[in-house]
Amino acid sequence: MSASRQWKHRPTLPTSVLATTWQVASLLLDYPDEVLLGRLVLVRSVIGQLPGQLRSPLVELVSHLESTPLPTLQADYVETFDNRRRCNLFLTYFAH
């Protein structure tokens, strides 16, 4: 099968925009700590350059991270990603 037939919907955004979006999303999915919170100014500046449909949910998440106490963010992260099979980010969770 050719590469053009593998996609039902071809991405219409430039590769650089998609790569930036995935990079920002990967940073924001990390365990919340002082390092992550220290990066939010930089992340917010990068997000500001993204198209609206990508920018809006990321700005909302960054705003939440900025306005929520760190212990609450950490507890929510553990509840969401560490304790639920459906949302677990660790690939080895399913193997062991």
PDB file of N, CA, C and O in Angstrom:
ATOM      1  N   MET A   1       0.837  -1.168   0.000  1.00  0.00           N
ATOM      2  CA  MET A   1       0.000   0.000   0.000  1.00  0.00           C
ATOM      3  C   MET A   1       0.890   1.242   0.000  1.00  0.00           C
ATOM      4  O   MET A   1       1.856   1.315   0.759  1.00  0.00           O
ATOM      5  N   SER A   2       0.577   2.187  -0.823  1.00  0.00           N
ATOM      6  CA  SER A   2       1.381   3.399  -0.901  1.00  0.00           C
ATOM      7  C   SER A   2       1.150   4.281   0.322  1.00  0.00           C
ATOM      8  O   SER A   2       0.127   4.179   0.999  1.00  0.00           O
ATOM      9  N   ALA A   3       2.117   5.140   0.584  1.00  0.00           N
ATOM     10  CA  ALA A   3       2.028   6.027   1.747  1.00  0.00           C
ATOM     11  C   ALA A   3       0.807   6.932   1.665  1.00  0.00           C
ATOM     12  O   ALA A   3       0.206   7.257   2.689  1.00  0.00           O
ATOM     13  N   SER A   4       0.440   7.337   0.470  1.00  0.00           N
ATOM     14  CA  SER A   4      -0.706   8.238   0.321  1.00  0.00           C
ATOM     15  C   SER A   4      -2.023   7.544   0.639  1.00  0.00           C
ATOM     16  O   SER A   4      -3.002   8.218   0.961  1.00  0.00           O
ATOM     17  N   ARG A   5      -2.078   6.241   0.561  1.00  0.00           N
ATOM     18  CA  ARG A   5      -3.311   5.521   0.865  1.00  0.00           C
ATOM     19  C   ARG A   5      -3.410   5.097   2.325  1.00  0.00           C
ATOM     20  O   ARG A   5      -4.474   4.656   2.760  1.00  0.00           O
ATOM     21  N   GLN A   6      -2.347   5.217   3.081  1.00  0.00           N
ATOM     22  CA  GLN A   6      -2.377   4.829   4.478  1.00  0.00           C
ATOM     23  C   GLN A   6      -3.182   5.818   5.324  1.00  0.00           C
ATOM     24  O   GLN A   6      -3.735   5.430   6.353  1.00  0.00           O
ATOM     25  N   TRP A   7      -3.256   7.040   4.926  1.00  0.00           N
ATOM     26  CA  TRP A   7      -3.976   8.064   5.676  1.00  0.00           C
ATOM     27  C   TRP A   7      -5.389   8.211   5.144  1.00  0.00           C
ATOM     28  O   TRP A   7      -5.587   8.392   3.943  1.00  0.00           O
ATOM     29  N   LYS A   8      -6.356   8.135   6.016  1.00  0.00           N
ATOM     30  CA  LYS A   8      -7.723   8.445   5.606  1.00  0.00           C
ATOM     31  C   LYS A   8      -7.884   9.951   5.491  1.00  0.00           C
ATOM     32  O   LYS A   8      -8.590  10.457   4.618  1.00  0.00           O
ATOM     33  N   HIS A   9      -7.213  10.654   6.394  1.00  0.00           N
ATOM     34  CA  HIS A   9      -7.241  12.110   6.385  1.00  0.00           C
ATOM     35  C   HIS A   9      -5.802  12.592   6.467  1.00  0.00           C
ATOM     36  O   HIS A   9      -5.136  12.393   7.483  1.00  0.00           O
ATOM     37  N   ARG A  10      -5.331  13.208   5.434  1.00  0.00           N
ATOM     38  CA  ARG A  10      -3.952  13.688   5.419  1.00  0.00           C
ATOM     39  C   ARG A  10      -3.845  14.954   6.260  1.00  0.00           C
ATOM     40  O   ARG A  10      -4.707  15.829   6.180  1.00  0.00           O
ATOM     41  N   PRO A  11      -2.799  15.053   7.061  1.00  0.00           N
ATOM     42  CA  PRO A  11      -2.596  16.275   7.849  1.00  0.00           C
ATOM     43  C   PRO A  11      -2.463  17.486   6.929  1.00  0.00           C
ATOM     44  O   PRO A  11      -1.771  17.432   5.912  1.00  0.00           O
ATOM     45  N   THR A  12      -3.126  18.568   7.295  1.00  0.00           N
ATOM     46  CA  THR A  12      -3.066  19.781   6.480  1.00  0.00           C
ATOM     47  C   THR A  12      -2.129  20.819   7.082  1.00  0.00           C
ATOM     48  O   THR A  12      -1.885  21.864   6.479  1.00  0.00           O
ATOM     49  N   LEU A  13      -1.613  20.536   8.252  1.00  0.00           N
ATOM     50  CA  LEU A  13      -0.683  21.473   8.900  1.00  0.00           C
ATOM     51  C   LEU A  13       0.752  21.143   8.515  1.00  0.00           C
ATOM     52  O   LEU A  13       1.073  19.986   8.245  1.00  0.00           O
ATOM     53  N   PRO A  14       1.603  22.137   8.488  1.00  0.00           N
ATOM     54  CA  PRO A  14       3.013  21.883   8.179  1.00  0.00           C
ATOM     55  C   PRO A  14       3.636  20.942   9.222  1.00  0.00           C
ATOM     56  O   PRO A  14       3.246  20.932  10.390  1.00  0.00           O
ATOM     57  N   THR A  15       4.590  20.176   8.774  1.00  0.00           N
ATOM     58  CA  THR A  15       5.265  19.229   9.647  1.00  0.00           C
ATOM     59  C   THR A  15       5.874  19.926  10.858  1.00  0.00           C
ATOM     60  O   THR A  15       5.849  19.379  11.961  1.00  0.00           O
ATOM     61  N   SER A  16       6.416  21.116  10.670  1.00  0.00           N
ATOM     62  CA  SER A  16       7.033  21.832  11.787  1.00  0.00           C
ATOM     63  C   SER A  16       6.002  22.189  12.862  1.00  0.00           C
ATOM     64  O   SER A  16       6.310  22.143  14.053  1.00  0.00           O
ATOM     65  N   VAL A  17       4.798  22.540  12.454  1.00  0.00           N
ATOM     66  CA  VAL A  17       3.735  22.866  13.416  1.00  0.00           C
ATOM     67  C   VAL A  17       3.313  21.612  14.171  1.00  0.00           C
ATOM     68  O   VAL A  17       3.123  21.646  15.386  1.00  0.00           O
ATOM     69  N   LEU A  18       3.169  20.519  13.455  1.00  0.00           N
ATOM     70  CA  LEU A  18       2.807  19.253  14.106  1.00  0.00           C
ATOM     71  C   LEU A  18       3.896  18.805  15.078  1.00  0.00           C
ATOM     72  O   LEU A  18       3.595  18.358  16.185  1.00  0.00           O
ATOM     73  N   ALA A  19       5.148  18.920  14.672  1.00  0.00           N
ATOM     74  CA  ALA A  19       6.252  18.517  15.541  1.00  0.00           C
ATOM     75  C   ALA A  19       6.288  19.375  16.805  1.00  0.00           C
ATOM     76  O   ALA A  19       6.497  18.854  17.900  1.00  0.00           O
ATOM     77  N   THR A  20       6.088  20.663  16.665  1.00  0.00           N
ATOM     78  CA  THR A  20       6.060  21.559  17.824  1.00  0.00           C
ATOM     79  C   THR A  20       4.909  21.196  18.752  1.00  0.00           C
ATOM     80  O   THR A  20       5.073  21.165  19.972  1.00  0.00           O
ATOM     81  N   THR A  21       3.764  20.926  18.181  1.00  0.00           N
ATOM     82  CA  THR A  21       2.589  20.567  18.990  1.00  0.00           C
ATOM     83  C   THR A  21       2.829  19.287  19.762  1.00  0.00           C
ATOM     84  O   THR A  21       2.514  19.216  20.950  1.00  0.00           O
ATOM     85  N   TRP A  22       3.379  18.278  19.114  1.00  0.00           N
ATOM     86  CA  TRP A  22       3.659  17.007  19.792  1.00  0.00           C
ATOM     87  C   TRP A  22       4.716  17.189  20.872  1.00  0.00           C
ATOM     88  O   TRP A  22       4.628  16.572  21.933  1.00  0.00           O
ATOM     89  N   GLN A  23       5.705  18.020  20.616  1.00  0.00           N
ATOM     90  CA  GLN A  23       6.747  18.270  21.615  1.00  0.00           C
ATOM     91  C   GLN A  23       6.155  18.948  22.851  1.00  0.00           C
ATOM     92  O   GLN A  23       6.449  18.555  23.980  1.00  0.00           O
ATOM     93  N   VAL A  24       5.330  19.957  22.638  1.00  0.00           N
ATOM     94  CA  VAL A  24       4.685  20.649  23.758  1.00  0.00           C
ATOM     95  C   VAL A  24       3.793  19.671  24.528  1.00  0.00           C
ATOM     96  O   VAL A  24       3.824  19.637  25.758  1.00  0.00           O
ATOM     97  N   ALA A  25       3.011  18.889  23.815  1.00  0.00           N
ATOM     98  CA  ALA A  25       2.134  17.924  24.480  1.00  0.00           C
ATOM     99  C   ALA A  25       2.947  16.932  25.308  1.00  0.00           C
ATOM    100  O   ALA A  25       2.542  16.570  26.413  1.00  0.00           O
ATOM    101  N   SER A  26       4.082  16.493  24.787  1.00  0.00           N
ATOM    102  CA  SER A  26       4.898  15.535  25.536  1.00  0.00           C
ATOM    103  C   SER A  26       5.465  16.167  26.804  1.00  0.00           C
ATOM    104  O   SER A  26       5.554  15.499  27.834  1.00  0.00           O
ATOM    105  N   LEU A  27       5.847  17.431  26.747  1.00  0.00           N
ATOM    106  CA  LEU A  27       6.327  18.120  27.945  1.00  0.00           C
ATOM    107  C   LEU A  27       5.217  18.259  28.986  1.00  0.00           C
ATOM    108  O   LEU A  27       5.444  18.069  30.181  1.00  0.00           O
ATOM    109  N   LEU A  28       4.024  18.590  28.518  1.00  0.00           N
ATOM    110  CA  LEU A  28       2.908  18.797  29.435  1.00  0.00           C
ATOM    111  C   LEU A  28       2.368  17.500  30.022  1.00  0.00           C
ATOM    112  O   LEU A  28       1.681  17.528  31.043  1.00  0.00           O
ATOM    113  N   LEU A  29       2.664  16.374  29.400  1.00  0.00           N
ATOM    114  CA  LEU A  29       2.242  15.082  29.949  1.00  0.00           C
ATOM    115  C   LEU A  29       3.204  14.539  30.998  1.00  0.00           C
ATOM    116  O   LEU A  29       2.932  13.504  31.608  1.00  0.00           O
ATOM    117  N   ASP A  30       4.315  15.218  31.214  1.00  0.00           N
ATOM    118  CA  ASP A  30       5.284  14.776  32.210  1.00  0.00           C
ATOM    119  C   ASP A  30       4.714  14.981  33.614  1.00  0.00           C
ATOM    120  O   ASP A  30       3.805  15.786  33.820  1.00  0.00           O
ATOM    121  N   TYR A  31       5.270  14.232  34.576  1.00  0.00           N
ATOM    122  CA  TYR A  31       4.850  14.377  35.965  1.00  0.00           C
ATOM    123  C   TYR A  31       5.068  15.814  36.410  1.00  0.00           C
ATOM    124  O   TYR A  31       6.156  16.358  36.217  1.00  0.00           O
ATOM    125  N   PRO A  32       4.068  16.433  36.993  1.00  0.00           N
ATOM    126  CA  PRO A  32       4.216  17.835  37.393  1.00  0.00           C
ATOM    127  C   PRO A  32       5.196  17.994  38.557  1.00  0.00           C
ATOM    128  O   PRO A  32       5.027  17.400  39.622  1.00  0.00           O
ATOM    129  N   ASP A  33       6.202  18.796  38.329  1.00  0.00           N
ATOM    130  CA  ASP A  33       7.185  19.115  39.353  1.00  0.00           C
ATOM    131  C   ASP A  33       7.679  20.537  39.106  1.00  0.00           C
ATOM    132  O   ASP A  33       7.199  21.224  38.204  1.00  0.00           O
ATOM    133  N   GLU A  34       8.638  20.965  39.911  1.00  0.00           N
ATOM    134  CA  GLU A  34       9.159  22.332  39.780  1.00  0.00           C
ATOM    135  C   GLU A  34       9.779  22.570  38.399  1.00  0.00           C
ATOM    136  O   GLU A  34       9.691  23.675  37.862  1.00  0.00           O
ATOM    137  N   VAL A  35      10.397  21.550  37.832  1.00  0.00           N
ATOM    138  CA  VAL A  35      11.010  21.686  36.504  1.00  0.00           C
ATOM    139  C   VAL A  35       9.943  21.982  35.458  1.00  0.00           C
ATOM    140  O   VAL A  35      10.103  22.891  34.643  1.00  0.00           O
ATOM    141  N   LEU A  36       8.860  21.220  35.480  1.00  0.00           N
ATOM    142  CA  LEU A  36       7.766  21.458  34.528  1.00  0.00           C
ATOM    143  C   LEU A  36       7.192  22.854  34.718  1.00  0.00           C
ATOM    144  O   LEU A  36       6.994  23.584  33.747  1.00  0.00           O
ATOM    145  N   LEU A  37       6.925  23.225  35.956  1.00  0.00           N
ATOM    146  CA  LEU A  37       6.358  24.550  36.210  1.00  0.00           C
ATOM    147  C   LEU A  37       7.315  25.653  35.761  1.00  0.00           C
ATOM    148  O   LEU A  37       6.874  26.710  35.309  1.00  0.00           O
ATOM    149  N   GLY A  38       8.604  25.415  35.883  1.00  0.00           N
ATOM    150  CA  GLY A  38       9.595  26.389  35.430  1.00  0.00           C
ATOM    151  C   GLY A  38       9.649  26.548  33.918  1.00  0.00           C
ATOM    152  O   GLY A  38      10.133  27.561  33.414  1.00  0.00           O
ATOM    153  N   ARG A  39       9.161  25.561  33.203  1.00  0.00           N
ATOM    154  CA  ARG A  39       9.167  25.605  31.732  1.00  0.00           C
ATOM    155  C   ARG A  39       7.909  26.243  31.146  1.00  0.00           C
ATOM    156  O   ARG A  39       7.839  26.471  29.938  1.00  0.00           O
ATOM    157  N   LEU A  40       6.924  26.532  31.983  1.00  0.00           N
ATOM    158  CA  LEU A  40       5.631  26.978  31.461  1.00  0.00           C
ATOM    159  C   LEU A  40       5.694  28.307  30.722  1.00  0.00           C
ATOM    160  O   LEU A  40       4.929  28.517  29.780  1.00  0.00           O
ATOM    161  N   VAL A  41       6.577  29.203  31.120  1.00  0.00           N
ATOM    162  CA  VAL A  41       6.714  30.475  30.400  1.00  0.00           C
ATOM    163  C   VAL A  41       7.186  30.206  28.973  1.00  0.00           C
ATOM    164  O   VAL A  41       6.646  30.771  28.022  1.00  0.00           O
ATOM    165  N   LEU A  42       8.181  29.352  28.824  1.00  0.00           N
ATOM    166  CA  LEU A  42       8.677  28.991  27.502  1.00  0.00           C
ATOM    167  C   LEU A  42       7.603  28.249  26.705  1.00  0.00           C
ATOM    168  O   LEU A  42       7.389  28.535  25.527  1.00  0.00           O
ATOM    169  N   VAL A  43       6.938  27.305  27.347  1.00  0.00           N
ATOM    170  CA  VAL A  43       5.876  26.538  26.678  1.00  0.00           C
ATOM    171  C   VAL A  43       4.779  27.480  26.207  1.00  0.00           C
ATOM    172  O   VAL A  43       4.300  27.358  25.080  1.00  0.00           O
ATOM    173  N   ARG A  44       4.379  28.415  27.056  1.00  0.00           N
ATOM    174  CA  ARG A  44       3.329  29.368  26.673  1.00  0.00           C
ATOM    175  C   ARG A  44       3.758  30.201  25.463  1.00  0.00           C
ATOM    176  O   ARG A  44       2.934  30.480  24.592  1.00  0.00           O
ATOM    177  N   SER A  45       5.018  30.598  25.391  1.00  0.00           N
ATOM    178  CA  SER A  45       5.481  31.399  24.248  1.00  0.00           C
ATOM    179  C   SER A  45       5.467  30.574  22.963  1.00  0.00           C
ATOM    180  O   SER A  45       5.155  31.097  21.893  1.00  0.00           O
ATOM    181  N   VAL A  46       5.801  29.304  23.063  1.00  0.00           N
ATOM    182  CA  VAL A  46       5.763  28.428  21.881  1.00  0.00           C
ATOM    183  C   VAL A  46       4.315  28.181  21.454  1.00  0.00           C
ATOM    184  O   VAL A  46       4.000  28.207  20.265  1.00  0.00           O
ATOM    185  N   ILE A  47       3.450  27.943  22.419  1.00  0.00           N
ATOM    186  CA  ILE A  47       2.038  27.695  22.123  1.00  0.00           C
ATOM    187  C   ILE A  47       1.420  28.895  21.413  1.00  0.00           C
ATOM    188  O   ILE A  47       0.563  28.734  20.544  1.00  0.00           O
ATOM    189  N   GLY A  48       1.852  30.090  21.780  1.00  0.00           N
ATOM    190  CA  GLY A  48       1.313  31.302  21.165  1.00  0.00           C
ATOM    191  C   GLY A  48       1.530  31.377  19.664  1.00  0.00           C
ATOM    192  O   GLY A  48       0.859  32.152  18.982  1.00  0.00           O
ATOM    193  N   GLN A  49       2.452  30.590  19.142  1.00  0.00           N
ATOM    194  CA  GLN A  49       2.750  30.592  17.711  1.00  0.00           C
ATOM    195  C   GLN A  49       1.947  29.544  16.940  1.00  0.00           C
ATOM    196  O   GLN A  49       2.014  29.484  15.712  1.00  0.00           O
ATOM    197  N   LEU A  50       1.186  28.718  17.669  1.00  0.00           N
ATOM    198  CA  LEU A  50       0.429  27.641  17.015  1.00  0.00           C
ATOM    199  C   LEU A  50      -0.917  28.143  16.517  1.00  0.00           C
ATOM    200  O   LEU A  50      -1.438  29.132  17.033  1.00  0.00           O
ATOM    201  N   PRO A  51      -1.488  27.471  15.519  1.00  0.00           N
ATOM    202  CA  PRO A  51      -2.831  27.823  15.053  1.00  0.00           C
ATOM    203  C   PRO A  51      -3.859  27.634  16.173  1.00  0.00           C
ATOM    204  O   PRO A  51      -3.659  26.823  17.077  1.00  0.00           O
ATOM    205  N   GLY A  52      -4.938  28.374  16.107  1.00  0.00           N
ATOM    206  CA  GLY A  52      -5.958  28.397  17.147  1.00  0.00           C
ATOM    207  C   GLY A  52      -6.492  27.048  17.585  1.00  0.00           C
ATOM    208  O   GLY A  52      -6.657  26.813  18.782  1.00  0.00           O
ATOM    209  N   GLN A  53      -6.766  26.154  16.639  1.00  0.00           N
ATOM    210  CA  GLN A  53      -7.348  24.864  17.005  1.00  0.00           C
ATOM    211  C   GLN A  53      -6.382  24.011  17.812  1.00  0.00           C
ATOM    212  O   GLN A  53      -6.820  23.140  18.564  1.00  0.00           O
ATOM    213  N   LEU A  54      -5.095  24.236  17.678  1.00  0.00           N
ATOM    214  CA  LEU A  54      -4.092  23.533  18.473  1.00  0.00           C
ATOM    215  C   LEU A  54      -3.755  24.328  19.734  1.00  0.00           C
ATOM    216  O   LEU A  54      -3.502  23.747  20.790  1.00  0.00           O
ATOM    217  N   ARG A  55      -3.751  25.626  19.625  1.00  0.00           N
ATOM    218  CA  ARG A  55      -3.351  26.498  20.723  1.00  0.00           C
ATOM    219  C   ARG A  55      -4.339  26.472  21.887  1.00  0.00           C
ATOM    220  O   ARG A  55      -3.921  26.384  23.041  1.00  0.00           O
ATOM    221  N   SER A  56      -5.618  26.544  21.613  1.00  0.00           N
ATOM    222  CA  SER A  56      -6.634  26.715  22.663  1.00  0.00           C
ATOM    223  C   SER A  56      -6.573  25.673  23.775  1.00  0.00           C
ATOM    224  O   SER A  56      -6.502  26.057  24.943  1.00  0.00           O
ATOM    225  N   PRO A  57      -6.597  24.372  23.473  1.00  0.00           N
ATOM    226  CA  PRO A  57      -6.561  23.402  24.577  1.00  0.00           C
ATOM    227  C   PRO A  57      -5.227  23.411  25.330  1.00  0.00           C
ATOM    228  O   PRO A  57      -5.189  23.134  26.528  1.00  0.00           O
ATOM    229  N   LEU A  58      -4.152  23.724  24.641  1.00  0.00           N
ATOM    230  CA  LEU A  58      -2.852  23.765  25.304  1.00  0.00           C
ATOM    231  C   LEU A  58      -2.745  24.971  26.234  1.00  0.00           C
ATOM    232  O   LEU A  58      -2.182  24.864  27.324  1.00  0.00           O
ATOM    233  N   VAL A  59      -3.278  26.110  25.814  1.00  0.00           N
ATOM    234  CA  VAL A  59      -3.301  27.301  26.674  1.00  0.00           C
ATOM    235  C   VAL A  59      -4.146  27.016  27.914  1.00  0.00           C
ATOM    236  O   VAL A  59      -3.789  27.417  29.022  1.00  0.00           O
ATOM    237  N   GLU A  60      -5.252  26.331  27.721  1.00  0.00           N
ATOM    238  CA  GLU A  60      -6.113  25.979  28.855  1.00  0.00           C
ATOM    239  C   GLU A  60      -5.364  25.096  29.854  1.00  0.00           C
ATOM    240  O   GLU A  60      -5.458  25.308  31.063  1.00  0.00           O
ATOM    241  N   LEU A  61      -4.635  24.124  29.360  1.00  0.00           N
ATOM    242  CA  LEU A  61      -3.866  23.250  30.241  1.00  0.00           C
ATOM    243  C   LEU A  61      -2.756  24.012  30.960  1.00  0.00           C
ATOM    244  O   LEU A  61      -2.565  23.837  32.163  1.00  0.00           O
ATOM    245  N   VAL A  62      -2.028  24.850  30.241  1.00  0.00           N
ATOM    246  CA  VAL A  62      -0.965  25.638  30.862  1.00  0.00           C
ATOM    247  C   VAL A  62      -1.552  26.561  31.935  1.00  0.00           C
ATOM    248  O   VAL A  62      -0.967  26.708  33.008  1.00  0.00           O
ATOM    249  N   SER A  63      -2.678  27.168  31.660  1.00  0.00           N
ATOM    250  CA  SER A  63      -3.335  28.026  32.657  1.00  0.00           C
ATOM    251  C   SER A  63      -3.692  27.227  33.903  1.00  0.00           C
ATOM    252  O   SER A  63      -3.520  27.704  35.024  1.00  0.00           O
ATOM    253  N   HIS A  64      -4.189  26.011  33.704  1.00  0.00           N
ATOM    254  CA  HIS A  64      -4.517  25.136  34.835  1.00  0.00           C
ATOM    255  C   HIS A  64      -3.259  24.803  35.638  1.00  0.00           C
ATOM    256  O   HIS A  64      -3.272  24.848  36.868  1.00  0.00           O
ATOM    257  N   LEU A  65      -2.180  24.473  34.941  1.00  0.00           N
ATOM    258  CA  LEU A  65      -0.929  24.145  35.624  1.00  0.00           C
ATOM    259  C   LEU A  65      -0.390  25.342  36.411  1.00  0.00           C
ATOM    260  O   LEU A  65       0.160  25.178  37.500  1.00  0.00           O
ATOM    261  N   GLU A  66      -0.548  26.523  35.863  1.00  0.00           N
ATOM    262  CA  GLU A  66      -0.052  27.735  36.528  1.00  0.00           C
ATOM    263  C   GLU A  66      -0.878  28.113  37.752  1.00  0.00           C
ATOM    264  O   GLU A  66      -0.352  28.699  38.699  1.00  0.00           O
ATOM    265  N   SER A  67      -2.164  27.784  37.741  1.00  0.00           N
ATOM    266  CA  SER A  67      -3.056  28.255  38.804  1.00  0.00           C
ATOM    267  C   SER A  67      -3.375  27.210  39.870  1.00  0.00           C
ATOM    268  O   SER A  67      -4.076  27.514  40.835  1.00  0.00           O
ATOM    269  N   THR A  68      -2.881  26.003  39.717  1.00  0.00           N
ATOM    270  CA  THR A  68      -3.186  24.921  40.652  1.00  0.00           C
ATOM    271  C   THR A  68      -1.952  24.623  41.496  1.00  0.00           C
ATOM    272  O   THR A  68      -0.840  24.551  40.972  1.00  0.00           O
ATOM    273  N   PRO A  69      -2.147  24.450  42.803  1.00  0.00           N
ATOM    274  CA  PRO A  69      -0.988  24.122  43.664  1.00  0.00           C
ATOM    275  C   PRO A  69      -0.327  22.814  43.222  1.00  0.00           C
ATOM    276  O   PRO A  69      -0.999  21.868  42.812  1.00  0.00           O
ATOM    277  N   LEU A  70       1.002  22.784  43.314  1.00  0.00           N
ATOM    278  CA  LEU A  70       1.770  21.626  42.861  1.00  0.00           C
ATOM    279  C   LEU A  70       1.313  20.314  43.504  1.00  0.00           C
ATOM    280  O   LEU A  70       1.181  19.324  42.786  1.00  0.00           O
ATOM    281  N   PRO A  71       1.064  20.251  44.807  1.00  0.00           N
ATOM    282  CA  PRO A  71       0.617  18.977  45.390  1.00  0.00           C
ATOM    283  C   PRO A  71      -0.715  18.479  44.784  1.00  0.00           C
ATOM    284  O   PRO A  71      -0.927  17.275  44.639  1.00  0.00           O
ATOM    285  N   THR A  72      -1.581  19.401  44.446  1.00  0.00           N
ATOM    286  CA  THR A  72      -2.851  19.023  43.806  1.00  0.00           C
ATOM    287  C   THR A  72      -2.607  18.484  42.402  1.00  0.00           C
ATOM    288  O   THR A  72      -3.202  17.482  42.007  1.00  0.00           O
ATOM    289  N   LEU A  73      -1.733  19.147  41.649  1.00  0.00           N
ATOM    290  CA  LEU A  73      -1.385  18.671  40.309  1.00  0.00           C
ATOM    291  C   LEU A  73      -0.803  17.262  40.372  1.00  0.00           C
ATOM    292  O   LEU A  73      -1.153  16.402  39.564  1.00  0.00           O
ATOM    293  N   GLN A  74       0.084  17.030  41.334  1.00  0.00           N
ATOM    294  CA  GLN A  74       0.720  15.727  41.470  1.00  0.00           C
ATOM    295  C   GLN A  74      -0.288  14.650  41.849  1.00  0.00           C
ATOM    296  O   GLN A  74      -0.251  13.546  41.306  1.00  0.00           O
ATOM    297  N   ALA A  75      -1.179  14.960  42.765  1.00  0.00           N
ATOM    298  CA  ALA A  75      -2.204  13.987  43.166  1.00  0.00           C
ATOM    299  C   ALA A  75      -3.125  13.674  41.991  1.00  0.00           C
ATOM    300  O   ALA A  75      -3.467  12.512  41.770  1.00  0.00           O
ATOM    301  N   ASP A  76      -3.527  14.683  41.244  1.00  0.00           N
ATOM    302  CA  ASP A  76      -4.390  14.469  40.072  1.00  0.00           C
ATOM    303  C   ASP A  76      -3.682  13.633  39.013  1.00  0.00           C
ATOM    304  O   ASP A  76      -4.296  12.771  38.384  1.00  0.00           O
ATOM    305  N   TYR A  77      -2.393  13.887  38.816  1.00  0.00           N
ATOM    306  CA  TYR A  77      -1.618  13.132  37.835  1.00  0.00           C
ATOM    307  C   TYR A  77      -1.577  11.652  38.212  1.00  0.00           C
ATOM    308  O   TYR A  77      -1.820  10.780  37.378  1.00  0.00           O
ATOM    309  N   VAL A  78      -1.268  11.385  39.468  1.00  0.00           N
ATOM    310  CA  VAL A  78      -1.194   9.994  39.931  1.00  0.00           C
ATOM    311  C   VAL A  78      -2.553   9.327  39.795  1.00  0.00           C
ATOM    312  O   VAL A  78      -2.646   8.184  39.346  1.00  0.00           O
ATOM    313  N   GLU A  79      -3.598  10.033  40.179  1.00  0.00           N
ATOM    314  CA  GLU A  79      -4.947   9.466  40.076  1.00  0.00           C
ATOM    315  C   GLU A  79      -5.322   9.160  38.619  1.00  0.00           C
ATOM    316  O   GLU A  79      -5.952   8.143  38.331  1.00  0.00           O
ATOM    317  N   THR A  80      -4.931  10.040  37.725  1.00  0.00           N
ATOM    318  CA  THR A  80      -5.294   9.863  36.314  1.00  0.00           C
ATOM    319  C   THR A  80      -4.438   8.824  35.605  1.00  0.00           C
ATOM    320  O   THR A  80      -4.966   7.950  34.918  1.00  0.00           O
ATOM    321  N   PHE A  81      -3.124   8.912  35.766  1.00  0.00           N
ATOM    322  CA  PHE A  81      -2.235   8.101  34.943  1.00  0.00           C
ATOM    323  C   PHE A  81      -1.644   6.871  35.631  1.00  0.00           C
ATOM    324  O   PHE A  81      -1.355   5.883  34.957  1.00  0.00           O
ATOM    325  N   ASP A  82      -1.457   6.900  36.939  1.00  0.00           N
ATOM    326  CA  ASP A  82      -0.801   5.778  37.598  1.00  0.00           C
ATOM    327  C   ASP A  82      -1.771   4.716  38.111  1.00  0.00           C
ATOM    328  O   ASP A  82      -1.395   3.553  38.257  1.00  0.00           O
ATOM    329  N   ASN A  83      -2.982   5.097  38.377  1.00  0.00           N
ATOM    330  CA  ASN A  83      -3.920   4.166  39.005  1.00  0.00           C
ATOM    331  C   ASN A  83      -4.986   3.622  38.066  1.00  0.00           C
ATOM    332  O   ASN A  83      -5.803   2.800  38.481  1.00  0.00           O
ATOM    333  N   ARG A  84      -4.999   4.044  36.858  1.00  0.00           N
ATOM    334  CA  ARG A  84      -6.035   3.606  35.927  1.00  0.00           C
ATOM    335  C   ARG A  84      -5.400   2.895  34.736  1.00  0.00           C
ATOM    336  O   ARG A  84      -4.550   3.449  34.039  1.00  0.00           O
ATOM    337  N   ARG A  85      -5.810   1.721  34.533  1.00  0.00           N
ATOM    338  CA  ARG A  85      -5.275   0.944  33.417  1.00  0.00           C
ATOM    339  C   ARG A  85      -5.510   1.651  32.084  1.00  0.00           C
ATOM    340  O   ARG A  85      -4.638   1.644  31.215  1.00  0.00           O
ATOM    341  N   ARG A  86      -6.657   2.245  31.924  1.00  0.00           N
ATOM    342  CA  ARG A  86      -7.025   2.864  30.651  1.00  0.00           C
ATOM    343  C   ARG A  86      -6.118   4.042  30.272  1.00  0.00           C
ATOM    344  O   ARG A  86      -5.868   4.269  29.088  1.00  0.00           O
ATOM    345  N   CYS A  87      -5.627   4.786  31.257  1.00  0.00           N
ATOM    346  CA  CYS A  87      -4.836   5.993  30.979  1.00  0.00           C
ATOM    347  C   CYS A  87      -3.375   5.849  31.359  1.00  0.00           C
ATOM    348  O   CYS A  87      -2.652   6.845  31.371  1.00  0.00           O
ATOM    349  N   ASN A  88      -2.921   4.664  31.666  1.00  0.00           N
ATOM    350  CA  ASN A  88      -1.550   4.495  32.130  1.00  0.00           C
ATOM    351  C   ASN A  88      -0.560   4.800  31.014  1.00  0.00           C
ATOM    352  O   ASN A  88      -0.687   4.288  29.902  1.00  0.00           O
ATOM    353  N   LEU A  89       0.423   5.634  31.318  1.00  0.00           N
ATOM    354  CA  LEU A  89       1.409   6.048  30.320  1.00  0.00           C
ATOM    355  C   LEU A  89       2.601   5.101  30.216  1.00  0.00           C
ATOM    356  O   LEU A  89       3.418   5.242  29.306  1.00  0.00           O
ATOM    357  N   PHE A  90       2.714   4.145  31.128  1.00  0.00           N
ATOM    358  CA  PHE A  90       3.863   3.263  31.146  1.00  0.00           C
ATOM    359  C   PHE A  90       3.575   2.013  30.318  1.00  0.00           C
ATOM    360  O   PHE A  90       2.680   1.237  30.651  1.00  0.00           O
ATOM    361  N   LEU A  91       4.324   1.822  29.255  1.00  0.00           N
ATOM    362  CA  LEU A  91       4.086   0.684  28.369  1.00  0.00           C
ATOM    363  C   LEU A  91       4.292  -0.645  29.083  1.00  0.00           C
ATOM    364  O   LEU A  91       3.639  -1.633  28.748  1.00  0.00           O
ATOM    365  N   THR A  92       5.187  -0.683  30.058  1.00  0.00           N
ATOM    366  CA  THR A  92       5.448  -1.932  30.765  1.00  0.00           C
ATOM    367  C   THR A  92       4.302  -2.329  31.688  1.00  0.00           C
ATOM    368  O   THR A  92       4.245  -3.475  32.136  1.00  0.00           O
ATOM    369  N   TYR A  93       3.392  -1.410  31.981  1.00  0.00           N
ATOM    370  CA  TYR A  93       2.253  -1.713  32.841  1.00  0.00           C
ATOM    371  C   TYR A  93       1.476  -2.908  32.315  1.00  0.00           C
ATOM    372  O   TYR A  93       1.038  -3.754  33.095  1.00  0.00           O
ATOM    373  N   PHE A  94       1.303  -2.984  31.026  1.00  0.00           N
ATOM    374  CA  PHE A  94       0.512  -4.051  30.422  1.00  0.00           C
ATOM    375  C   PHE A  94       1.289  -5.354  30.270  1.00  0.00           C
ATOM    376  O   PHE A  94       0.692  -6.419  30.117  1.00  0.00           O
ATOM    377  N   ALA A  95       2.603  -5.275  30.310  1.00  0.00           N
ATOM    378  CA  ALA A  95       3.432  -6.477  30.151  1.00  0.00           C
ATOM    379  C   ALA A  95       3.718  -7.167  31.478  1.00  0.00           C
ATOM    380  O   ALA A  95       3.997  -8.365  31.505  1.00  0.00           O
ATOM    381  N   HIS A  96       3.651  -6.429  32.568  1.00  0.00           N
ATOM    382  CA  HIS A  96       4.028  -7.000  33.874  1.00  0.00           C
ATOM    383  C   HIS A  96       2.916  -6.812  34.855  1.00  0.00           C
ATOM    384  O   HIS A  96       3.035  -7.222  36.010  1.00  0.00           O
TER     385      HIS A  96
END
